[in-house]
Protein backbone atom coordinates (compact mmCIF):
# COMPACT_ATOMS: atom_id res chain seq x y z
CA UNK A 1 0.00 0.00 0.00
CA UNK A 2 1.25 3.46 -0.87
CA UNK A 3 2.81 5.20 2.12
CA UNK A 4 3.23 1.98 4.10
CA UNK A 5 6.52 1.97 6.04
CA UNK A 6 9.09 -0.34 4.46
CA UNK A 7 7.46 -0.09 1.02
CA UNK A 8 8.96 3.19 -0.23
CA UNK A 9 9.05 2.95 -4.03
CA UNK A 10 11.23 6.02 -4.50
CA UNK A 11 14.57 5.35 -6.25
CA UNK A 12 17.70 5.26 -4.13
CA UNK A 13 19.68 8.50 -4.04
CA UNK A 14 22.35 8.83 -6.71
CA UNK A 15 25.72 7.73 -5.23
CA UNK A 16 27.57 10.85 -6.40
CA UNK A 17 30.38 10.30 -3.91
CA UNK A 18 31.08 6.87 -5.43
CA UNK A 19 31.13 8.45 -8.91
CA UNK A 20 33.83 10.88 -7.76
CA UNK A 21 35.98 7.98 -6.55
CA UNK A 22 35.44 6.27 -9.91
CA UNK A 23 36.51 9.45 -11.76
CA UNK A 24 39.76 9.78 -9.85
CA UNK A 25 40.72 6.12 -10.33
CA UNK A 26 39.87 6.34 -14.03
CA UNK A 27 42.10 9.40 -14.43
CA UNK A 28 45.02 8.42 -12.21
CA UNK A 29 44.91 4.69 -13.06
CA UNK A 30 46.57 3.64 -9.79
CA UNK A 31 45.23 3.38 -6.26
CA UNK A 32 48.21 5.30 -4.89
CA UNK A 33 47.60 8.34 -7.09
CA UNK A 34 43.82 8.26 -6.73
CA UNK A 35 43.92 7.91 -2.94
CA UNK A 36 46.50 10.70 -2.66
CA UNK A 37 44.34 13.00 -4.76
CA UNK A 38 41.24 12.17 -2.69
CA UNK A 39 43.02 12.21 0.66
CA UNK A 40 41.82 8.75 1.67
CA UNK A 41 43.24 5.23 2.11
CA UNK A 42 43.68 2.82 -0.81
CA UNK A 43 41.03 0.54 0.65
CA UNK A 44 38.49 3.37 0.65
CA UNK A 45 38.93 3.91 -3.08
CA UNK A 46 38.50 0.20 -3.77
CA UNK A 47 35.45 -0.04 -1.51
CA UNK A 48 33.69 2.94 -3.08
CA UNK A 49 34.37 1.79 -6.63
CA UNK A 50 33.19 -1.74 -5.77
CA UNK A 51 30.01 -0.23 -4.32
CA UNK A 52 29.39 1.60 -7.58
CA UNK A 53 30.00 -1.56 -9.62
CA UNK A 54 27.47 -3.46 -7.50
CA UNK A 55 24.95 -0.65 -7.86
CA UNK A 56 25.34 -0.62 -11.65
CA UNK A 57 25.86 -4.40 -11.94
CA UNK A 58 28.79 -3.72 -14.27
CA UNK A 59 32.53 -4.26 -14.14
CA UNK A 60 34.15 -0.87 -14.61
CA UNK A 61 37.87 -1.72 -14.43
CA UNK A 62 40.28 -4.43 -15.51
CA UNK A 63 43.46 -4.62 -13.44
CA UNK A 64 46.78 -4.82 -15.31
CA UNK A 65 50.48 -4.47 -14.50
CA UNK A 66 50.23 -0.74 -15.27
CA UNK A 67 47.18 -0.10 -13.08
CA UNK A 68 43.41 0.04 -13.53
CA UNK A 69 42.14 0.05 -17.12
CA UNK A 70 38.57 1.01 -17.97
CA UNK A 71 36.30 -1.64 -19.43
CA UNK A 72 33.86 -0.68 -22.19
CA UNK A 73 31.24 -0.10 -19.48
CA UNK A 74 33.75 2.03 -17.60
CA UNK A 75 34.47 4.12 -20.71
CA UNK A 76 30.76 4.72 -21.18
CA UNK A 77 30.34 5.73 -17.55
CA UNK A 78 33.39 8.02 -17.71
CA UNK A 79 31.76 10.24 -20.32
CA UNK A 80 28.53 10.48 -18.33
CA UNK A 81 30.36 11.01 -15.04
CA UNK A 82 32.35 13.90 -16.52
CA UNK A 83 29.11 15.51 -17.66
CA UNK A 84 27.80 15.16 -14.09
CA UNK A 85 31.02 16.63 -12.72
CA UNK A 86 30.81 19.60 -15.06
CA UNK A 87 27.24 20.33 -13.97
CA UNK A 88 28.25 19.98 -10.31
CA UNK A 89 31.10 22.45 -10.85
CA UNK A 90 28.69 24.90 -12.40
CA UNK A 91 26.27 24.59 -9.49
CA UNK A 92 29.08 25.08 -7.00
CA UNK A 93 30.35 28.17 -8.79
CA UNK A 94 26.85 29.63 -9.07
CA UNK A 95 26.24 29.02 -5.38
CA UNK A 96 29.36 30.86 -4.25
CA UNK A 97 29.80 34.51 -3.46
CA UNK A 98 28.82 36.80 -6.31
CA UNK A 99 31.86 37.58 -8.41
CA UNK A 100 34.12 35.21 -6.46
CA UNK A 101 36.44 33.08 -8.59
CA UNK A 102 37.83 30.14 -6.63
CA UNK A 103 39.07 26.59 -6.92
CA UNK A 104 41.93 24.52 -8.28
CA UNK A 105 43.00 24.51 -11.93
CA UNK A 106 45.57 22.02 -13.19
CA UNK A 107 47.59 23.04 -16.25
CA UNK A 108 49.82 20.68 -18.25
CA UNK A 109 52.59 22.74 -19.85
CA UNK A 110 56.06 22.27 -21.27
CA UNK A 111 58.73 23.08 -18.70
CA UNK A 112 60.41 25.93 -20.54
CA UNK A 113 57.18 27.89 -20.90
CA UNK A 114 56.32 27.36 -17.23
CA UNK A 115 59.75 28.46 -16.04
CA UNK A 116 60.42 31.41 -18.34
CA UNK A 117 56.98 32.85 -19.08
CA UNK A 118 54.15 31.66 -16.84
CA UNK A 119 55.73 31.61 -13.37
CA UNK A 120 57.31 35.11 -13.67
CA UNK A 121 53.81 36.48 -14.41
CA UNK A 122 52.01 34.66 -11.57
CA UNK A 123 52.17 37.41 -8.94
CA UNK A 124 49.71 39.79 -10.67
CA UNK A 125 47.37 36.86 -11.39
CA UNK A 126 47.41 35.81 -7.73
CA UNK A 127 46.62 39.36 -6.64
CA UNK A 128 43.65 39.47 -9.04
CA UNK A 129 42.40 35.95 -8.19
CA UNK A 130 43.67 35.05 -4.69
CA UNK A 131 41.27 32.10 -4.31
CA UNK A 132 42.38 30.30 -7.49
CA UNK A 133 44.95 27.58 -6.82
CA UNK A 134 47.05 26.92 -9.91
CA UNK A 135 48.81 23.57 -10.38
CA UNK A 136 51.43 23.42 -13.15
CA UNK A 137 52.44 19.99 -14.42
CA UNK A 138 55.52 20.07 -16.63
CA UNK A 139 55.18 17.25 -19.12
CA UNK A 140 57.11 15.38 -21.81
CA UNK A 141 53.94 13.68 -23.03
CA UNK A 142 50.76 15.00 -24.53
CA UNK A 143 48.15 15.55 -21.80
CA UNK A 144 44.82 13.82 -22.35
CA UNK A 145 42.23 16.50 -21.60
CA UNK A 146 39.34 14.16 -22.36
CA UNK A 147 40.58 11.82 -19.61
CA UNK A 148 41.20 14.95 -17.49
CA UNK A 149 44.94 14.42 -16.98
CA UNK A 150 44.75 18.19 -16.67
CA UNK A 151 42.11 20.88 -17.01
CA UNK A 152 44.07 23.01 -19.49
CA UNK A 153 47.01 22.11 -21.74
CA UNK A 154 49.62 24.41 -23.23
CA UNK A 155 52.02 22.77 -25.61
CA UNK A 156 53.67 22.42 -28.98
CA UNK A 157 50.87 20.64 -30.80
CA UNK A 158 47.11 20.74 -30.96
CA UNK A 159 45.58 18.20 -28.55
CA UNK A 160 43.05 15.80 -30.02
CA UNK A 161 39.83 14.75 -28.36
CA UNK A 162 36.12 15.35 -28.34
CA UNK A 163 34.64 18.66 -27.18
CA UNK A 164 37.98 20.45 -26.88
CA UNK A 165 38.44 24.16 -27.51
CA UNK A 166 41.97 24.60 -28.90
CA UNK A 167 43.60 27.84 -29.95
CA UNK A 168 46.94 28.46 -31.63
CA UNK A 169 48.24 31.48 -29.74
CA UNK A 170 51.93 32.04 -30.41
CA UNK A 171 55.07 30.78 -32.06
CA UNK A 172 58.79 30.71 -31.41
CA UNK A 173 61.95 30.15 -33.39
CA UNK A 174 64.48 27.58 -32.22
CA UNK A 175 68.22 28.01 -32.77
CA UNK A 176 71.55 26.43 -31.93
CA UNK A 177 73.41 27.98 -28.98
CA UNK A 178 76.81 27.50 -27.37
CA UNK A 179 78.55 29.20 -24.50
CA UNK A 180 81.52 31.48 -25.07
CA UNK A 181 83.62 29.04 -23.01
CA UNK A 182 82.72 26.14 -25.32
CA UNK A 183 83.48 28.16 -28.44
CA UNK A 184 86.82 29.31 -27.02
CA UNK A 185 87.81 25.66 -26.62
CA UNK A 186 86.27 24.10 -29.73
CA UNK A 187 85.96 26.96 -32.20
CA UNK A 188 82.89 28.52 -33.77
CA UNK A 189 81.23 26.54 -36.60
CA UNK A 190 81.04 28.66 -39.74
CA UNK A 191 79.03 26.20 -41.87
CA UNK A 192 76.56 23.39 -41.29
CA UNK A 193 79.23 20.85 -42.21
CA UNK A 194 81.40 22.20 -39.39
CA UNK A 195 78.82 20.89 -36.90
CA UNK A 196 80.13 17.37 -37.51
CA UNK A 197 83.17 18.25 -35.39
CA UNK A 198 81.18 19.49 -32.38
CA UNK A 199 79.38 18.02 -29.35
CA UNK A 200 75.71 18.42 -28.46
CA UNK A 201 73.19 18.10 -25.64
CA UNK A 202 69.63 16.93 -26.33
CA UNK A 203 66.48 15.28 -24.95
CA UNK A 204 66.29 11.61 -23.94
CA UNK A 205 64.92 10.17 -27.16
CA UNK A 206 62.79 7.31 -25.86
CA UNK A 207 61.05 9.55 -23.31
CA UNK A 208 59.77 12.13 -25.79
CA UNK A 209 56.20 11.69 -27.01
CA UNK A 210 55.93 15.27 -28.25
CA UNK A 211 57.36 15.11 -31.75
CA UNK A 212 58.00 18.85 -31.87
CA UNK A 213 60.67 18.50 -29.16
CA UNK A 214 62.88 16.50 -31.52
CA UNK A 215 64.25 19.68 -33.04
CA UNK A 216 67.96 18.91 -32.65
CA UNK A 217 67.72 15.42 -34.18
CA UNK A 218 65.83 16.95 -37.12
CA UNK A 219 68.74 19.29 -37.78
CA UNK A 220 72.02 17.59 -36.84
CA UNK A 221 71.14 13.97 -36.02
CA UNK A 222 72.34 12.24 -32.86
CA UNK A 223 75.87 10.96 -33.58
CA UNK A 224 77.63 13.61 -31.50
CA UNK A 225 75.21 13.93 -28.56
CA UNK A 226 77.26 13.62 -25.36
CA UNK A 227 74.54 14.44 -22.81
CA UNK A 228 70.78 13.98 -22.63
CA UNK A 229 68.09 15.15 -20.22
CA UNK A 230 64.31 15.23 -20.15
CA UNK A 231 64.55 18.79 -18.79
CA UNK A 232 65.28 21.74 -21.10
CA UNK A 233 66.52 23.67 -18.06
CA UNK A 234 69.07 20.95 -17.30
CA UNK A 235 70.14 21.02 -20.95
CA UNK A 236 70.49 24.79 -20.66
CA UNK A 237 72.76 24.34 -17.64
CA UNK A 238 74.87 21.80 -19.56
CA UNK A 239 75.37 24.22 -22.44
CA UNK A 240 76.12 27.02 -19.96
CA UNK A 241 78.87 24.85 -18.45
CA UNK A 242 80.53 24.45 -21.85
CA UNK A 243 79.62 20.77 -22.31
CA UNK A 244 78.26 21.17 -25.83
CA UNK A 245 75.89 22.90 -28.22
CA UNK A 246 72.14 22.89 -27.56
CA UNK A 247 69.06 23.87 -29.49
CA UNK A 248 66.56 26.06 -27.67
CA UNK A 249 63.60 28.35 -28.34
CA UNK A 250 64.53 32.02 -28.15
CA UNK A 251 62.54 32.66 -24.96
CA UNK A 252 64.77 30.25 -23.01
CA UNK A 253 68.05 31.94 -23.95
CA UNK A 254 67.21 35.63 -23.71
CA UNK A 255 68.66 35.86 -20.17
CA UNK A 256 71.87 34.00 -21.05
CA UNK A 257 74.51 36.69 -21.73
CA UNK A 258 77.27 34.13 -22.43
CA UNK A 259 75.27 32.26 -25.09
CA UNK A 260 76.07 32.71 -28.78
CA UNK A 261 73.49 31.90 -31.45
CA UNK A 262 75.07 29.75 -34.14
CA UNK A 263 74.28 29.66 -37.85
CA UNK A 264 70.97 31.51 -37.38
CA UNK A 265 70.15 31.60 -41.09
CA UNK A 266 71.17 28.02 -41.86
CA UNK A 267 69.85 26.18 -38.78
CA UNK A 268 66.46 27.29 -37.49
CA UNK A 269 63.25 25.52 -36.53
CA UNK A 270 59.78 26.98 -36.06
CA UNK A 271 57.38 25.85 -33.35
CA UNK A 272 53.73 26.72 -32.67
CA UNK A 273 52.12 26.88 -29.23
CA UNK A 274 48.56 25.79 -28.54
CA UNK A 275 46.28 26.27 -25.56
CA UNK A 276 43.38 23.87 -25.11
CA UNK A 277 40.60 23.21 -22.64
CA UNK A 278 37.49 21.04 -22.51
CA UNK A 279 34.54 23.10 -23.71
CA UNK A 280 32.42 22.20 -20.68
CA UNK A 281 35.11 23.49 -18.31
CA UNK A 282 35.69 26.79 -20.04
CA UNK A 283 32.38 28.15 -18.79
CA UNK A 284 33.57 27.84 -15.19
CA UNK A 285 34.92 31.18 -13.89
CA UNK A 286 38.16 29.76 -12.48
CA UNK A 287 38.93 27.95 -15.75
CA UNK A 288 38.18 31.02 -17.83
CA UNK A 289 40.39 33.19 -15.62
CA UNK A 290 43.37 30.83 -15.93
CA UNK A 291 42.86 30.27 -19.66
CA UNK A 292 42.76 34.02 -20.28
CA UNK A 293 45.87 34.48 -18.12
CA UNK A 294 47.80 31.87 -20.11
CA UNK A 295 46.75 33.38 -23.43
CA UNK A 296 47.92 36.79 -22.21
CA UNK A 297 51.28 35.39 -21.10
CA UNK A 298 51.94 33.64 -24.38
CA UNK A 299 50.89 36.47 -26.64
CA UNK A 300 52.79 39.07 -24.60
CA UNK A 301 56.10 37.16 -24.37
CA UNK A 302 56.24 35.11 -27.56
CA UNK A 303 55.91 35.92 -31.22
CA UNK A 304 52.21 36.28 -32.16
CA UNK A 305 50.77 33.45 -34.20
CA UNK A 306 50.78 34.07 -37.94
N, C-alpha and C positions, 0 to 999 in steps of 0.2 A: 504494500500500500504506500502511496506517495506520502512522504514526510515521516514514515516509520523509521525510528532509530535503527541504524545498522543496515539500512537499505538505501543509502544515498547514491543516486545514479549519476551525480556530477562527475566529470572526468577528474583524474588526479592532477594536481598542479604540475606545470611544466618544470622539469628538473634543470633549471637554467644553470645552477651551480655545477652540476655534472657536465653540462655542455662546455663550460669554461675549462674544466679539467681536460676534457677531450681536445679542445682547441690547442691548449698548450702542448700536450703530448704529440699531437699531429704536427705542430710547427717545430718543436725542438727535437723530436724523434727519440730522445732518451729520457729515462726516468730522472736521471741526475739533473739534466737541464730543466726539465719541466717542473720538478719539485723545487728547484732553486728559484725559478721564476715566480712560482706560486707561494713560496715561503712555507711549504709543508713537507712532511716526510714522504719518501718514495712509496710507502705502503698506502698512504692516503690517495695518491694519484691513481694507483692500481685499483683501489677499492671504488673510487668514484667512477672511473671508466668502466669497471665491471658492472657497476650498478646501472649505468646507462645502457650497456650492451644487453643486460637482462630486460630492461624496460622496453627496448626496441626489438628484442629478440633477434639481434643481428651481431655478427662478429665484425668489429670495426678495425682491428689491427692484426697483422701477422708479425710475429717476432722474428728478427733475423740477427746476424752477427753485428750489423751496423745499427740496430735499434728497432724501433717500432714502425712498421710500414703499413700504410692505410690499405685496407681491402677495398673492393669496389663499393661496398656499402659505406665504408668510411669516407671515401672520396665524395660520394653523394651527400653524406651528412656534413662534410666540411664546408661545402658551398652554402648549404642552408644555415649552418651555424655561423658562418661569417656574415651572412645577411642579418641574422639575429643580433650579432655583436654590433654591427654598424647601427642598427636601430637603437640598441641599448645605449650606445655612445651618444647618439643624437638626443635621446631622452635625458641622459645625465647632463649634457651640456646645456640643454634648454632649461633644466631645473636648477641650474646654478645661479649665482648672482648675475644680474644684468650686466653685460659687457665684460664679464670676467672670462679670461682665457686661461685654462689650466689643464694640466695632465702631462703624461709622458709621451714623447714622440721619438721613435727610434729611426735613425737615418743610416743607411749603408752607403759608404762613400770611400773613394780611393784615398789612400793615406796622404799623398802629397797635397791634395785639395784640402783635406781636413786640417793639416798642419799649417799650410802657408796662407790659406784664404779664409776658411770658415772660423777656426778658433780665434784668430786675431780680431775678428769682427763680433765675437760673442757678447762682449760687455754691453754694448748698446742694446742688443736684443734682450738680454737679461733684464736690463733696466725697464724696457718697454713691456716685457712679459715675464714678470718675476715668478709666476706660478707655473710656467711651462718648464718641464724637465727634459732636456735634450740629451739623448744617448747617441753617440757617434760610434758606428762599427766600421773600422777600416778593413776592407775586404780585398782578397785576390780573386774571388769568384763573383759571378753574377748573382745578385740577391734575387730571390724569388718573391716578388711582392704578392702574387696570388696566394702563395702559401704563408704569407706574412712573416717571412724572415726579417723583414723590416717594414716600417710604414712608408718610408720615402727612400728612393735610391737616387744617388748622383754618381754617374760613371761615364765610361768612355764609349758605351754603345747603348742603343735603345733597348730597354727590357721588353721581353715578349710576355704576353699573358692577356687574359680576358679582362675587360673593364678597367684598363689602365689608361691614365692620362699621362702622356709622355711629351716632353718639350725639349727640343734642341736649343740650348741657351747660350753656348759660347764655344770657342775653339782656342787651340793653342798650338804653336809650333814647337817642335822637338829637335834639339841640336846636340852635336857632340861637344863635350867639355872636358878640359884637363886643367889641372892646377899648374901654376907657374913652376912649382918645384918639380913636378913630373916632366914638364917640357924642358927645364934646364938640364935634366939628366938624360932624357931620351930624344930630345929634338922635337921640333914642331912639324907635323906632317903638312906638306905643301900640296899634295895631290891625293886622290882616293887610293891610288896604288901604294902610297907611303904607309897607309894604315896597316898593311900586312906586317909591318915591323914593330907594331905597338901592342900594348896590353890593354885589356878592357875589363870592366865590371858590368854585371848584368843581373837580371832576375833568375831565380831558380826555375828552370824550364818546365819541369813536370808538375809545378805547383801553380802554374798560371792558367786559368780558364778564360781570362779576358784577352782575346786575341790582340787587341789594340796595344797591350803592354809589351808585345814582342817587337818593339821598334828597333832595338839594336841588332837582333838577329836578321831582321829584314834588310838591314843596311850593310853590315860587315860580317855576318855569319857568327860562328861561335868558336872558331879554332883558337883564338888568342884570348879567350876569357879566363882570367886568373882568379876571379872572385865572384861569388853569386850571393844574393840575398833576396828574400821576399819583400824587404822593406826598401822603398826608394830613398828614405832618409839614411839608412845604413849605407846604401850605395853612394849617396852623396858624401858621407863621411869618408868612405874609402877613396873616392876621387880626391877629396880635400887633402888626404894624407899623402897623396902622390902615388898610390898603388896602380892606377891605370886611368884610362879614358872611360867616361860614362856618357850615356845619352839621356837627357832630361828635358822636360818641358820648361819653357822660359820662366814660368812663375816660380819654379823651384830654385833657380840659380841667380835670381836678381839680387839677393843679399850675400852673394859669394864674391867678394872683391878680388880674390886670387884665382878665380876661374877664367879661362880663356875659351871662347867659342871657336871651334875648329871647322874649317871648310863649310861655312854657313850657306854658300850657294850650291855646293855640290852634294852635301849630306844634310837633308832636312826632311822631317816627317810632319804630317798634319793630323791633329786629333780633335774630334768633336766631343763635347760634353752634353750629356742628357740628364734631365731631372724627371723623375716619374713617381706617380703616386696612384693608388687605387682610387677610382672615381668616387666610390662611396665614402672614402675617408676624407676626401678633399673638402667636403661640406662641413666638416667639424672645425670649429674655430681654431683649436690648437694646431691642427694639421695645416690649415690655410696659412696661419701665421708663420710656421716654420718653412713651408714651401716658398712663400713670398720672400722670406729672409734669405734662403738659399739662392733663389733666382737673383736677388739683388747683389749678393756676394759675387756670384759668378760673372754677372754682366758688368759689374763695376771693376773687377780685378783682372778679368781675362779679355781676350779679343772677342768682340761681339760676333754672334753667328752670322754667316753670310747667306 
